[in-house]
Amino acid sequence: MIVWINDALADEASGGISPFDHGLLTGDGVFETLRVYEGTPFAWRRHIERLALSAEGMGLAVPESAWLRNAADEVLAANSLRDARVRITITGGNAPLGSDRGDAKPTVIVAASALPPVAAAIGVVTVPWPRNERSAVAGLKTISYGENVRALAYAHERGAGEAIFANTIGNLCEGTGTNVFFVTDPDGAVTTPPLSSGCLSGVTRALAIECCAELGLECRETDVPVGALASAHEAFLTSTIREIQPIGSVDGHSLQRSPGPLTDQLSQAFAALITRDLDP
C-alpha cells in the first residue's frame, strides 16, 4: 500500500516511522477515520473539526484542512480506492524515551484500505472495565487504544462483535469504536448516553441524532444504567464504518427486535443523507 508520511507519498514497507516517535512510545497522538464513497471522504468537515478539537485537547498542532484533504486524495488515488476507509493520524513526533515531548514537529500519517465486512446485526458484551468519564483524554479521539484492544478481545472471546463500556458510576457509555442507541418500548423515544458520560462525540452519532429530528423522532441524551441496554426493545450502534448497525444481542440475550422499526427508519434516513450530501 501507498501511504502519506509527513510531506509525501511513500511505500508502506519503506516509508519508515522513527522508533522514537512519541505516538509509538506513549500513545501520544490523535486520529480520524473517514468512510469513502466513490472516492470522496464522507463528512470531511465534521471529522477535521473533531480532529482539531482532539489535537487541541492533547496540545498537538494539526495541518490545515486543505493540506490534509490533498494528502487523503493522493493516497486514495495512489491505491486506486473508491469505496474505502481513510485514516489520518497525528502524533507528537520524535521525543525522548519517556512522557515528555521533544521539540520535533508532529508526525502526520494518512493511510487507506478497503472496507472491512460489516455484519447485518451484531452481538455486544458488557466488559468489566469502566470508561473514566473524568479522564484527561475523555471525549478525545486519541491513539491510546490499548483499553479498546483488550475490551474487544474480551468480547470476541465470548462470541460478540463489540464491547460495551459503563463509566465509573455504572452508566452506559460507549463501545470500543462506536456510540450506542436504544429504544425501551415499541413507540418510545430513542435514547443515547450524553457526552458527559465520557463517550466520544461521534460524527455518525451526531448525524443519527439529526436524522431523528428529521423523522420527528424524539432522541434523548440521558444517563441510564448500563444494564438498561439488555432490556431494550431495539438498539443499534453508530460509527463511521458501521454507519447504523442493529444490535442483535446483549451479553448473550437476544433483543426483542433486530433490526427494530426505528432502527430501520434511521438506517434509511442515513442512507438518503449520504446520497444527497457527502459533507453534511
VOBA-1610 file (N, C-alpha, C; in pm, whole numbers, padded with zeros to 5 digits, always signed):
BEGIN
Met+00083-00119+00000Met+00000+00000+00000Met+00087+00126+00000Ile+00033+00231-00058Ile+00099+00361-00058Ile+00036+00447+00051Val+00119+00509+00133Val+00071+00593+00241Val+00133+00731+00229Trp+00081+00823+00307Trp+00139+00958+00314Trp+00207+00970+00450Ile+00335+01005+00450Ile+00407+01027+00574Ile+00470+01165+00571Asn+00421+01251+00659Asn+00467+01389+00676Asn+00444+01476+00554Asp+00522+01461+00449Asp+00511+01554+00337Asp+00495+01490+00201Ala+00490+01356+00196Ala+00489+01293+00064Ala+00437+01150+00071Leu+00401+01098-00046Leu+00363+00958-00056Leu+00485+00869-00036Ala+00460+00750+00021Ala+00568+00655+00042Ala+00511+00515+00043Asp+00592+00419+00006Asp+00553+00279+00017Asp+00551+00241+00164Glu+00448+00166+00205Glu+00435+00132+00347Glu+00556+00056+00400Ala+00622-00022+00315Ala+00735-00104+00361Ala+00862-00023+00378Ser+00870+00091+00311Ser+00995+00166+00316Ser+00978+00308+00367Gly+00854+00348+00397Gly+00830+00485+00440Gly+00899+00518+00571Gly+00879+00433+00671Gly+00955+00446+00795Gly+00900+00547+00893Ile+00880+00502+01018Ile+00848+00588+01130Ile+00957+00565+01234Ser+01007+00671+01292Ser+01116+00660+01388Ser+01076+00577+01510Pro+01166+00493+01560Pro+01138+00420+01685Pro+01127+00513+01805Phe+01161+00641+01786Phe+01148+00740+01893Phe+01022+00826+01878Asp+00934+00786+01786Asp+00810+00863+01769Asp+00725+00849+01895His+00676+00962+01945His+00605+00964+02072His+00470+00892+02064Gly+00415+00882+01944Gly+00293+00803+01929Gly+00319+00656+01955Leu+00430+00606+01903Leu+00468+00466+01926Leu+00506+00443+02071Leu+00580+00535+02129Leu+00632+00516+02264Leu+00526+00531+02372Thr+00433+00625+02353Thr+00341+00657+02463Thr+00194+00664+02422Gly+00164+00648+02294Gly+00026+00667+02250Gly-00012+00813+02241Asp+00088+00900+02225Asp+00066+01044+02218Asp+00028+01082+02076Gly-00101+01087+02051Gly-00147+01122+01917Gly-00297+01119+01908Val-00348+01168+01797Val-00492+01171+01769Val-00515+01120+01628Phe-00639+01083+01599Phe-00666+01033+01464Phe-00813+01050+01428Glu-00841+01035+01301Glu-00976+01029+01248Glu-00980+00923+01139Thr-01089+00847+01136Thr-01115+00755+01027Thr-01240+00801+00953Leu-01231+00809+00821Leu-01343+00854+00739Leu-01383+00746+00641Arg-01512+00731+00620Arg-01565+00641+00517Arg-01558+00713+00383Val-01516+00641+00282Val-01501+00699+00148Val-01605+00637+00056Tyr-01686+00720-00008Tyr-01787+00676-00103Tyr-01750+00729-00242Glu-01728+00637-00335Glu-01695+00675-00472Glu-01582+00777-00477Gly-01481+00754-00396Gly-01362+00838-00397Gly-01368+00962-00311Thr-01483+00988-00246Thr-01499+01110-00166Thr-01513+01076-00018Pro-01426+01128+00068Pro-01441+01106+00212Pro-01569+01171+00263Phe-01647+01096+00340Phe-01775+01144+00389Phe-01758+01230+00515Ala-01836+01337+00522Ala-01841+01427+00638Ala-01701+01481+00672Trp-01629+01522+00569Trp-01493+01571+00587Trp-01486+01683+00691Arg-01571+01783+00676Arg-01564+01899+00765Arg-01580+01858+00912Arg-01678+01774+00939Arg-01703+01734+01078Arg-01584+01655+01134His-01528+01567+01053His-01416+01487+01102His-01293+01574+01129Ile-01266+01668+01041Ile-01147+01752+01060Ile-01168+01847+01178Glu-01290+01893+01198Glu-01317+01976+01315Glu-01295+01896+01444Arg-01337+01770+01445Arg-01315+01688+01564Arg-01167+01657+01582Leu-01097+01632+01471Leu-00953+01610+01479Leu-00885+01730+01545Ala-00926+01850+01506Ala-00867+01971+01562Ala-00898+01983+01711Leu-01020+01947+01752Leu-01055+01952+01894Leu-00975+01850+01975Ser-00960+01729+01920Ser-00880+01628+01989Ser-00736+01673+02001Ala-00681+01728+01891Ala-00544+01775+01893Ala-00525+01889+01992Glu-00621+01980+01998Glu-00613+02089+02095Glu-00611+02034+02237Gly-00697+01932+02261Gly-00700+01871+02393Gly-00570+01803+02431Met-00497+01755+02330Met-00368+01689+02354Met-00249+01784+02340Gly-00275+01908+02298Gly-00167+02004+02279Gly-00085+01977+02155Leu-00149+01928+02050Leu-00083+01897+01923Leu-00128+01994+01814Ala-00040+02019+01719Ala-00074+02103+01604Ala-00128+02016+01491Val-00224+02070+01416Val-00287+01998+01305Val-00267+02079+01176Pro-00226+02014+01067Pro-00217+02086+00939Pro-00354+02138+00896Glu-00353+02230+00804Glu-00479+02287+00754Glu-00561+02179+00683Ser-00692+02200+00683Ser-00785+02104+00623Ser-00752+02076+00477Ala-00722+02181+00400Ala-00694+02162+00256Ala-00569+02077+00235Trp-00470+02095+00321Trp-00346+02017+00310Trp-00375+01870+00340Leu-00453+01844+00443Leu-00488+01706+00477Leu-00575+01643+00369Arg-00665+01722+00311Arg-00752+01668+00206Arg-00669+01629+00084Asn-00572+01710+00050Asn-00485+01674-00062Asn-00411+01544-00034Ala-00361+01528+00088Ala-00290+01405+00125Ala-00383+01284+00115Ala-00507+01300+00165Ala-00604+01190+00159Ala-00637+01155+00014Asp-00661+01256-00068Asp-00693+01231-00209Asp-00577+01162-00281Glu-00453+01204-00250Glu-00335+01142-00311Glu-00325+00995-00272Val-00351+00963-00146Val-00342+00824-00100Val-00449+00739-00166Leu-00572+00790-00172Leu-00680+00714-00235Leu-00651+00689-00383Ala-00601+00791-00450Ala-00570+00775-00593Ala-00454+00677-00614Ala-00351+00687-00531Ala-00234+00601-00546Ala-00268+00454-00526Asn-00370+00428-00445Asn-00410+00290-00417Asn-00534+00247-00495Ser-00582+00335-00584Ser-00699+00305-00668Ser-00819+00264-00583Leu-00843+00338-00474Leu-00952+00307-00383Leu-01067+00406-00405Arg-01187+00351-00425Arg-01305+00434-00444Arg-01403+00424-00327Asp-01427+00302-00280Asp-01509+00279-00162Asp-01417+00217-00058Ala-01387+00295+00044Ala-01277+00256+00132Ala-01289+00329+00265Arg-01186+00315+00346Arg-01172+00398+00464Arg-01035+00463+00461Val-01028+00586+00508Val-00901+00657+00512Val-00881+00706+00656Arg-00759+00691+00704Arg-00728+00731+00841Arg-00618+00836+00841Ile-00642+00942+00919Ile-00544+01048+00940Ile-00495+01036+01083Thr-00364+01021+01101Thr-00304+01008+01233Thr-00200+01117+01251Ile-00205+01182+01367Ile-00107+01286+01401Ile-00049+01252+01538Thr+00082+01239+01547Thr+00147+01206+01673Thr+00236+01321+01721Gly+00289+01305+01841Gly+00376+01407+01897Gly+00513+01416+01835Gly+00541+01328+01737Gly+00672+01332+01671Gly+00781+01269+01757Asn+00904+01281+01711Asn+01016+01222+01784Asn+01033+01287+01921Ala+01067+01203+02021Ala+01072+01252+02158Ala+01166+01165+02240Pro+01202+01210+02360Pro+01283+01126+02449Pro+01206+01001+02491Leu+01276+00905+02549Leu+01214+00781+02596Leu+01144+00806+02729Gly+01026+00864+02723Gly+00950+00896+02843Gly+00826+00972+02806Ser+00760+01031+02904Ser+00635+01102+02878Ser+00655+01241+02822Asp+00771+01301+02846Asp+00797+01435+02794Asp+00804+01434+02642Arg+00745+01536+02580Arg+00761+01554+02436Arg+00896+01617+02406Gly+00943+01590+02284Gly+01062+01659+02236Gly+01022+01787+02164Asp+01116+01842+02088Asp+01086+01965+02014Asp+01066+01940+01865Ala+01049+01813+01827Ala+01025+01780+01686Ala+00883+01816+01646Lys+00863+01838+01517Lys+00728+01865+01470Lys+00647+01736+01471Pro+00515+01747+01475Pro+00431+01626+01477Pro+00452+01539+01353Thr+00430+01412+01370Thr+00429+01317+01259Thr+00288+01310+01203Val+00274+01317+01072Val+00143+01308+01006Val+00143+01187+00914Ile+00046+01098+00935Ile+00033+00977+00854Ile-00109+00971+00799Val-00122+00948+00669Val-00252+00925+00607Val-00245+00790+00536Ala-00335+00700+00572Ala-00337+00567+00513Ala-00480+00531+00477Ala-00496+00440+00383Ala-00629+00397+00340Ala-00629+00248+00316Ser-00748+00189+00322Ser-00761+00046+00297Ser-00902+00017+00250Ala-00919-00105+00200Ala-01053-00148+00163Ala-01140-00157+00288Leu-01270-00153+00268Leu-01363-00158+00381Leu-01370-00299+00440Pro-01374-00310+00572Pro-01394-00442+00633Pro-01541-00482+00618Pro-01572-00612+00624Pro-01713-00653+00620Pro-01787-00605+00744Val-01912-00566+00726Val-01996-00522+00838Val-02117-00613+00845Ala-02137-00678+00958Ala-02249-00772+00975Ala-02382-00698+00975Ala-02486-00768+00931Ala-02620-00708+00929Ala-02667-00672+01068Ala-02627-00750+01168Ala-02657-00722+01309Ala-02540-00775+01390Ile-02528-00727+01513Ile-02410-00760+01593Ile-02449-00790+01737Gly-02378-00884+01797Gly-02391-00909+01939Gly-02289-00826+02015Val-02328-00776+02131Val-02236-00697+02213Val-02226-00759+02352Val-02116-00732+02418Val-02090-00782+02553Val-02043-00666+02640Thr-02099-00656+02759Thr-02054-00555+02855Thr-01924-00602+02919Val-01825-00515+02920Val-01694-00554+02975Val-01681-00507+03120Pro-01593-00570+03198Pro-01583-00539+03340Pro-01499-00417+03373Trp-01446-00350+03270Trp-01360-00233+03295Trp-01435-00106+03258Pro-01436-00005+03344Pro-01512+00117+03314Pro-01434+00218+03231Arg-01507+00299+03158Arg-01452+00420+03099Arg-01445+00526+03209Asn-01338+00602+03209Asn-01325+00710+03306Asn-01373+00840+03244Glu-01495+00878+03281Glu-01553+01000+03224Glu-01483+01126+03273Arg-01394+01114+03369Arg-01321+01230+03419Arg-01174+01226+03377Ser-01140+01137+03286Ser-01003+01127+03238Ser-00960+01253+03165Ala-00829+01277+03164Ala-00775+01391+03090Ala-00802+01381+02941Val-00825+01259+02891Val-00849+01241+02748Val-00992+01199+02718Ala-01081+01209+02816Ala-01222+01176+02791Ala-01277+01262+02679Gly-01342+01199+02583Gly-01401+01272+02472Gly-01305+01305+02360Leu-01176+01270+02375Leu-01078+01295+02270Leu-01053+01165+02194Lys-01033+01175+02064Lys-01007+01057+01982Lys-00856+01039+01972Thr-00799+00973+02071Thr-00654+00956+02076Thr-00617+00818+02023Ile-00487+00801+01998Ile-00438+00671+01950Ile-00406+00576+02066Ser-00433+00616+02189Ser-00412+00528+02306Ser-00527+00429+02313Tyr-00517+00322+02237Tyr-00628+00229+02217Tyr-00609+00095+02288Gly-00512+00086+02379Gly-00489-00041+02447Gly-00612-00091+02520Glu-00685-00001+02584Glu-00807-00038+02656Glu-00911-00097+02560Asn-00923-00037+02443Asn-01018-00086+02344Asn-00977-00221+02288Val-00847-00239+02265Val-00798-00367+02212Val-00830-00479+02310Arg-00804-00456+02437Arg-00831-00560+02537Arg-00980-00587+02548Ala-01062-00483+02548Ala-01207-00500+02561Ala-01265-00573+02441Leu-01218-00542+02321Leu-01270-00607+02203Leu-01231-00755+02201Ala-01110-00785+02245Ala-01069-00926+02255Ala-01159-01000+02354Tyr-01192-00935+02463Tyr-01284-00993+02564Tyr-01418-01025+02500Ala-01469-00932+02418Ala-01598-00955+02350Ala-01588-01070+02251His-01481-01074+02173His-01464-01181+02074His-01455-01318+02143Glu-01388-01322+02257Glu-01377-01449+02331Glu-01513-01501+02375Arg-01612-01414+02381Arg-01747-01450+02423Arg-01845-01450+02308Gly-01793-01453+02186Gly-01876-01466+02067Gly-01946-01340+02023Ala-01901-01225+02072Ala-01965-01097+02037Ala-01875-01016+01945Gly-01933-00918+01878Gly-01858-00838+01783Gly-01818-00702+01833Glu-01870-00661+01948Glu-01835-00530+02003Glu-01846-00536+02155Ala-01761-00457+02222Ala-01762-00446+02367Ala-01831-00317+02407Ile-01902-00321+02517Ile-01974-00205+02568Ile-01918-00168+02705Phe-01885-00040+02722Phe-01832+00012+02847Phe-01940+00084+02927Ala-01941+00060+03057Ala-02005+00153+03151Ala-01899+00257+03188Asn-01941+00366+03251Asn-01842+00459+03305Asn-01821+00429+03454Thr-01751+00515+03524Thr-01711+00483+03661Thr-01828+00481+03759Ile-01942+00539+03720Ile-02059+00535+03810Ile-02165+00437+03760Gly-02127+00352+03665Gly-02215+00244+03622Gly-02315+00279+03515Asn-02301+00395+03454Asn-02392+00433+03346Asn-02337+00389+03211Leu-02428+00365+03118Leu-02391+00328+02982Leu-02304+00437+02921Cys-02196+00396+02854Cys-02105+00494+02795Cys-02095+00477+02643Glu-02020+00375+02598Glu-01995+00360+02455Glu-01934+00224+02427Gly-01910+00195+02297Gly-01835+00078+02258Gly-01690+00113+02237Thr-01613+00018+02184Thr-01471+00044+02163Thr-01448+00146+02053Gly-01536+00148+01956Gly-01526+00245+01847Gly-01663+00285+01798Thr-01760+00281+01889Thr-01900+00303+01850Thr-01973+00382+01958Asn-02081+00447+01915Asn-02179+00502+02008Asn-02300+00410+02012Val-02377+00418+02120Val-02486+00325+02146Val-02618+00400+02154Phe-02720+00345+02088Phe-02856+00397+02093Phe-02950+00281+02124Phe-03062+00310+02192Phe-03161+00205+02215Phe-03299+00266+02233Val-03399+00178+02220Val-03540+00215+02237Val-03598+00120+02340Thr-03667+00174+02441Thr-03715+00089+02550Thr-03856+00036+02528Asp-03932+00094+02439Asp-04063+00039+02406Asp-04091+00066+02260Pro-04183-00009+02199Pro-04202-00002+02053Pro-04228+00138+01999Asp-04299+00222+02075Asp-04332+00355+02026Asp-04259+00465+02103Gly-04151+00428+02172Gly-04084+00522+02259Gly-03977+00603+02190Ala-03908+00680+02273Ala-03801+00765+02222Ala-03672+00685+02205Val-03587+00737+02121Val-03452+00684+02106Val-03367+00745+02217Thr-03287+00663+02283Thr-03202+00710+02392Thr-03056+00682+02361Thr-02969+00778+02395Thr-02825+00759+02381Thr-02756+00829+02495Pro-02642+00778+02543Pro-02572+00846+02653Pro-02529+00986+02615Pro-02532+01079+02711Pro-02482+01215+02684Pro-02331+01216+02678Leu-02275+01321+02621Leu-02129+01331+02612Leu-02065+01335+02750Ser-02138+01382+02850Ser-02085+01387+02986Ser-02062+01248+03044Ser-02116+01144+02979Ser-02093+01007+03024Ser-01949+00963+03000Gly-01878+01038+02916Gly-01741+01002+02878Gly-01729+00946+02738Cys-01842+00933+02669Cys-01837+00877+02533Cys-01780+00979+02435Leu-01731+00927+02324Leu-01681+01013+02218Leu-01797+01081+02146Ser-01774+01204+02105Ser-01874+01276+02025Ser-01864+01228+01881Gly-01925+01112+01854Gly-01914+01051+01723Gly-01977+01133+01614Val-01912+01136+01498Val-01969+01207+01383Val-02099+01141+01341Thr-02100+01008+01332Thr-02223+00937+01294Thr-02327+00949+01403Arg-02285+00953+01529Arg-02378+00977+01640Arg-02453+01107+01618Ala-02380+01215+01590Ala-02444+01345+01569Ala-02539+01342+01450Leu-02497+01276+01342Leu-02584+01269+01224Leu-02708+01185+01251Ala-02694+01079+01332Ala-02811+00998+01368Ala-02909+01079+01449Ile-02859+01162+01541Ile-02948+01248+01620Ile-03020+01346+01528Glu-02948+01400+01429Glu-03011+01491+01333Glu-03114+01418+01248Cys-03088+01292+01212Cys-03186+01213+01137Cys-03311+01190+01221Cys-03295+01169+01351Cys-03412+01155+01438Cys-03500+01279+01430Ala-03437+01396+01438Ala-03514+01520+01429Ala-03584+01532+01295Glu-03515+01493+01189Glu-03572+01499+01055Glu-03695+01410+01043Leu-03693+01295+01112Leu-03804+01198+01108Leu-03911+01228+01212Gly-03889+01328+01296Gly-03985+01358+01401Gly-03979+01262+01518Leu-03864+01195+01534Leu-03845+01102+01645Leu-03777+01172+01761Glu-03826+01149+01881Glu-03761+01205+01999Glu-03631+01129+02026Cys-03523+01203+02047Cys-03395+01141+02082Cys-03347+01204+02212Arg-03337+01123+02315Arg-03295+01171+02447Arg-03148+01139+02469Glu-03072+01240+02506Glu-02935+01220+02550Glu-02937+01222+02702Thr-02938+01105+02762Thr-02958+01097+02906Thr-02882+00980+02967Asp-02841+00995+03091Asp-02771+00888+03161Asp-02868+00776+03197Val-02824+00652+03172Val-02901+00533+03209Val-02802+00429+03260Pro-02846+00341+03349Pro-02756+00233+03392Pro-02718+00146+03273Val-02597+00090+03277Val-02551+00010+03164Val-02643-00109+03140Gly-02709-00159+03245Gly-02799-00273+03230Gly-02924-00244+03150Ala-02954-00115+03129Ala-03074-00079+03053Ala-03068-00128+02909Leu-02947-00143+02857Leu-02933-00185+02717Leu-02990-00324+02695Ala-02971-00414+02790Ala-03017-00553+02774Ala-03168-00565+02772Ser-03238-00467+02829Ser-03384-00473+02834Ser-03449-00389+02725Ala-03370-00338+02632Ala-03425-00256+02523Ala-03508-00340+02427His-03606-00276+02363His-03680-00342+02258His-03597-00352+02130Glu-03520-00249+02104Glu-03429-00249+01990Glu-03312-00158+02023Ala-03201-00180+01957Ala-03082-00100+01982Ala-02992-00104+01861Phe-02904-00006+01853Phe-02810-00005+01741Phe-02684+00070+01779Leu-02578+00042+01704Leu-02451+00111+01716Leu-02436+00208+01600Thr-02360+00314+01624Thr-02324+00404+01514Thr-02173+00421+01512Ser-02119+00425+01391Ser-01977+00457+01372Ser-01956+00490+01226Thr-01839+00542+01196Thr-01808+00580+01058Thr-01818+00461+00963Ile-01763+00348+01002Ile-01761+00232+00913Ile-01892+00153+00922Arg-01946+00137+01040Arg-02070+00059+01057Arg-02193+00136+01012Glu-02184+00270+01006Glu-02299+00357+00984Glu-02400+00330+01097Ile-02517+00274+01068Ile-02614+00238+01172Ile-02630+00087+01169Gln-02583+00020+01272Gln-02579-00126+01277Gln-02667-00178+01391Pro-02768-00259+01359Pro-02855-00313+01464Pro-02779-00402+01561Ile-02816-00394+01689Ile-02765-00486+01790Ile-02863-00603+01800Gly-02810-00725+01788Gly-02895-00843+01794Gly-02906-00901+01933Ser-02797-00890+02011Ser-02797-00948+02145Ser-02706-00868+02237Val-02737-00873+02365Val-02658-00806+02468Val-02623-00910+02574Asp-02496-00933+02593Asp-02449-01033+02691Asp-02516-01169+02670Gly-02533-01205+02544Gly-02587-01336+02511Gly-02738-01345+02507His-02808-01238+02541His-02954-01238+02542His-03006-01160+02421Ser-03088-01224+02339Ser-03139-01161+02217Ser-03236-01048+02250Leu-03225-00938+02176Leu-03322-00830+02192Leu-03453-00868+02123Gln-03561-00799+02161Gln-03692-00833+02108Gln-03699-00811+01958Arg-03635-00707+01909Arg-03640-00676+01766Arg-03502-00641+01716Ser-03460-00703+01608Ser-03331-00671+01548Ser-03333-00706+01399Pro-03339-00605+01313Pro-03347-00464+01348Pro-03490-00424+01385Gly-03502-00326+01470Gly-03634-00274+01505Gly-03682-00171+01405Pro-03808-00132+01414Pro-03863-00038+01316Pro-03797+00100+01318Leu-03760+00149+01436Leu-03695+00280+01440Leu-03552+00271+01387Thr-03486+00160+01414Thr-03352+00140+01357Thr-03359+00139+01205Asp-03461+00070+01151Asp-03478+00068+01005Asp-03503+00208+00949Gln-03589+00284+01016Gln-03617+00421+00970Gln-03490+00505+00967Leu-03413+00495+01072Leu-03291+00575+01079Leu-03188+00529+00978Ser-03179+00400+00955Ser-03085+00349+00854Ser-03120+00403+00716Gln-03249+00404+00685Gln-03292+00456+00556Gln-03267+00606+00545Ala-03291+00678+00654Ala-03267+00823+00653Ala-03119+00853+00638Phe-03035+00772+00701Phe-02890+00793+00691Phe-02842+00764+00550Ala-02894+00658+00488Ala-02857+00625+00351Ala-02898+00738+00256Ala-03015+00795+00280Ala-03061+00906+00196Ala-02971+01030+00214Leu-02927+01050+00338Leu-02837+01162+00364Leu-02708+01148+00285Ile-02651+01030+00284Ile-02527+01005+00210Ile-02547+01033+00062Thr-02662+00993+00010Thr-02691+01011-00132Thr-02698+01158-00171Arg-02754+01240-00081Arg-02775+01379-00119Arg-02663+01474-00077Asp-02581+01433+00019Asp-02480+01526+00070Asp-02364+01449+00133Leu-02247+01452+00070Leu-02131+01381+00122Leu-02051+01463+00222Asp-02092+01586+00247Asp-02027+01666+00352Asp-02132+01744+00430Pro-02219+01669+00501Pro-02331+01734+00570Pro-02286+01817+00691
//
